[in-house]
Amino acid sequence: MDFATHIRTHAEPRGMTTLVPMRFGIVTAETYGGQVVTVPVAVVSRAPAPPASAAWLCVRQAVGPDRHWLAWLPADRVRSS
């Protein structure tokens, strides 16, 4: 599988909470191919990083008709759609 178009993920944080229902947004981030992209995502989880209460968000990027990629990003990279 070629991961060049997948958003580069950060290490999985501790204390994550699943968001039900998930929220939708837009993220600008670097891919494993080295490009910076702006793509729509679903925000599926969050995690704290003191002193903020939700400094990390796990986003779900569509990478095919029935395929998704999960990536942890700093919360300030995700904005509401």
Secondary structure, DSSP 8 states (H G I E B T S, - for coil): ---TTSB------SS-EEEEEEEEEEEEEEBTTS-EEEEEEEEEEEEEETTEEEEEEEEEEEEETTEEEEEEEEGGGEEE-
